[in-house]
């Protein structure tokens, strides 16, 4: 596939997901019996791996409604959008795809796996020079705007799983954040695109799926997590038009000293209309609106 067409060049993007959590566990900590991740200062965390896993699962579920509608909307096919990081993957088939084609090592491999092109991978055979390590898209650590309160409760089941027990009991099995608002930064860096074979279409798919990331991957303990905003700035320059930190800081809601009970506790959240005419730095004459094209992919 030709990836040199100007219409398919990967842009530089800075983004920020704003997630609301209600009575749910947005990301369990395996070192704390899957309790919601929490920092020493009381704020909650969401790992980058957790967010990417949900995007992968949406693409992996080829019979799902989200993939079916997304595929139609973007005009893409199943073959080029397989998932490398999936259970039951066939290593022999992957190795076959890594064989040279048209003078390029692993071209079939690159053409097949969306997450390999977008997020990078370390799967190429040991000893090969072209092993891809860093990808184009990166998610940062998500942190709650305020400290979180974690609620624990015991669940029971009508039928027991132990001999001699007529009912089951799971003490403190339900571990959830009562309420929280999380900010998750993400970035698209076109500098790695020539190494991974990533195209703008690959990035467009990720952006299109952002609003479905939690709403369409719900689980028992993650039943109420939703993307409130998916702020993105596509820079005018592919080398960068504004500081990533400046954009992220501008869209991060006002911090609270104690745990929130509802979204209204944060007041009016920052919007593009509020920040587009602000200088990117206090001493700068350049405004955010001059730096690139804004879109909220949660809408």
N, C-alpha and C positions, 0 to 999 in steps of 0.2 A: 504493500500500500504506500502510495506517495504521501509523505508527511511534510513536504517542503512547500506546499501550496500556502500562500500568504493567508488565505481564508481559514486555514487549519493550524495556524501558529498558536502555540500555547501562550496565553497572556500572563502577565503578573497580576496576582490577586491577593488582597488582604481581606480576611473575613473574621467575623465574630458571631458565634452562635449564642443566643440568650435562651436558656432552657428553664422552664418552670417545673418544679417537682412538687407533687402533692401526695403525701402518704405513700411514697414509693422509694425504692432503692435504685438510684440511677447507675451505680457501679459498686459492686461488692468488693470487699478487701479479703482475699483468701487467707491472709495472715491474721484476720480478726473474725474468723468464722462467717465470712461473707457479710459482715456489717457494712453499712455505707462507709466509704472511704472518708476519713476525717483527719485534718492536719492538727498539730499541737495547739494552734490558735483557735481551734473550734470550727474552722471553715471546712466545708465539704470539698471533695475532689472527684474528678472524673478523668480516668486515664485516656490518653490518645488512642491506645489499642482498642478500648471499649467502643469508641465512636466509629473507628474504621471497621470493626467487626460487624456493626449493624449495617453499614453501607455495603459491605461484601455480601451479607446475608440477603439483602434486597435484590442484588443482582444474581445471586446464586439460585434464588427461588424462581426459576424460569416459568413455572406454572402459576405464579402469584399474580394478583391483580395489579400491583404496583409495577412490576416488570413489564407486564403486557401493555399497560397504558403508556409507560415511559418509552418502550421500544417503538410504539406507533408514533408518539409525539416527536421523537428525535430521529426517526427513520434509521434505526440500527438493527443489526442482526445478532442472533445468539452466538454464532461461531467466534466472533472477535471479542466477545464479552464473557469469557469463562473466568472462573475464580481459581487462582493458584492456591491460596490459603483456605483449603476446604478439606473436610473429613473424607477419608476414603480415596484420596487422590491416587492416581496410577503413576507410580514413579517411572515405570518403563516407558509409558507414553510420554511423560514429560521429558525424559532423556532423549527420546526420538525427536521431539520437537526442538531440542537444543542442537541437533546436528546442523552443520553448515548448509546454507541455501543461498544460491546466487552470490557466493563469496562472503556471506555474512553469517557469523556464528549465532545460532539460536534464533534465526529470524521467525521461524514458525512458532517458537516459544513466545517471542515478543508479540507476534500478531494475535496470539490466542488469549493471553491473560490480561484482563483489564486492570486488576489490582497490582500486577507486576509492573505494568507500564506507569500506573499512576502513583503508587506508593513505594515502588522499588522492591527489590528482593535480593536474597542471598542464595538462591537455589541453583544457579548455574554450577556445572561440574567443578569440583575442586581442581585448582591448578590453571583454570582458564583466566586469561587476562581481562576478559570483558565482564567479569562478575559485577552485577549491578548492586549497589548498596544503598544509595540515597535516591529517593524518588522525587517526583514533581510536587505532589501534594503532601502537606504535613499538618497534623493537628497538634496543638499545644495542650498542656494540662488544663483541664477545666477547674475553676475554683468558684465556690459560692460567694456571692456578694456580701453575705452576712454569715455569722456562725450558724450552725445547724443544730437542731434538737433531734435526737434519734429516739425512736419509740420502739420498744420491744414487747412482743406478746406471744403467748403460747397458742399453738394450733392443735386441734384434735381431729381425729378421723373416726368414723363410726366403726370401722373394722380394724382390729389390731393386726400388727405385723409380727408380734412376738407370741410364742407358744404360751397358752394360759391367759392371755390378755384378750378381753372382749372389745377393747377399743384402743386406739392409738393416740399417742400424745407426743408433741414435738415442742419441748420447752424453748421459749424465746426464738422460735423459728422465723417469726415475722419481724424483720428488722428494717425499719423504714425511716426516711427523713420526713418529719411532720410537714414542713414546707421549706422550700428553698428556691433561690434564683441563681443559676450558674452562668458564668461567661466562659465560653470555650473558643480560643483563637484558632484560626487556621490560615494557611498560606499556600499559594501556588507559585512555584519558582520555575520559570521556563528555562533556567540555565542547565537543568538536568535532562530536558526533554530529548535532546539528540542522543543521549545514552540509553534511555529507556524505551524510546519509540513512542512516547506519549504524544497525543494530538489534542487539539482543542475539543474535539468531540468527546474524548475521554473525560476532560475537565467538565464539559457541559453536563455530562451524565451525573457526575458527582454533585454538581450544583443543583440539578433538577431533583435529586433524591434527598437533599438536606431536610426538607420539610417532612419527609416520610421516615426519617431516621429512627425516631422513637414512636411515633403514632402507629406505625405499621410493623413494629417489632416488639409489641407489648408482651409482658410475661406476668406471672402471678405477683411478683414483688415489684414489678416495674409497670404497673397498670396506668399510672397517671404521671407521665413525663411528656412534655411537649415543647417543640421549638416555637418560641414566641417571636423571635426575630432571627434572621440569617443575613446579617449585614455583610455586603461585599463591595469592595472598591476595585474595579478593573483599572489598573494604572494606565495612564497615557503612554508611558514608556515601559517597554518590556524589561528594562533594567531597573525600574522603580521610579515613581514620581513623588513619593511622599514617605515619611517614616511609618513603618508598620505600627510602631508603638503609639504614635500620635493618633492614628485612626482608631486603634483599639481603645486607647484611653478616652477618646471622645465619645465612644458608644457604650462604655462601661457604666452601668447604673450607679447612682450614689450609694456608697457603702453604708451599712447599718451596723450598729454596735451589738445588737442582740438579734436572736433568731426572728425571722418574719413569720407571720401567720397567713398572709395573703399577698397577692401581687400588688394590691393597692398600697401596701406599706412602703413601696419604693417610689411612690409618687409617679409623675409623668416620666416615662422612659425616654432617653435620647432618641431623636428621629433625624433623618437626613435634612428635613426642613429647618431643624434647629441648629445643625452644625455646618451645613454646606457653605455658609458665608463666613465662618469663623476662620481665623488664621491657623495654619497647621502648627505653628509654634507662637508663643506670646510675642516674639520680636520679628515675626515673619510677615511679609506682605502677601504671601501666597495663601489662598483659601483652599479648603478641602474640595470645593466645587470645581476648582481649576485643575485638580490633579488626576481626575479620571471619572469613570462612569459608575454610578452607584446603583445597586439593586438589592432589594430584600427578598431572598428566595424562600422566605417563610410564607409569603403572601400568595 
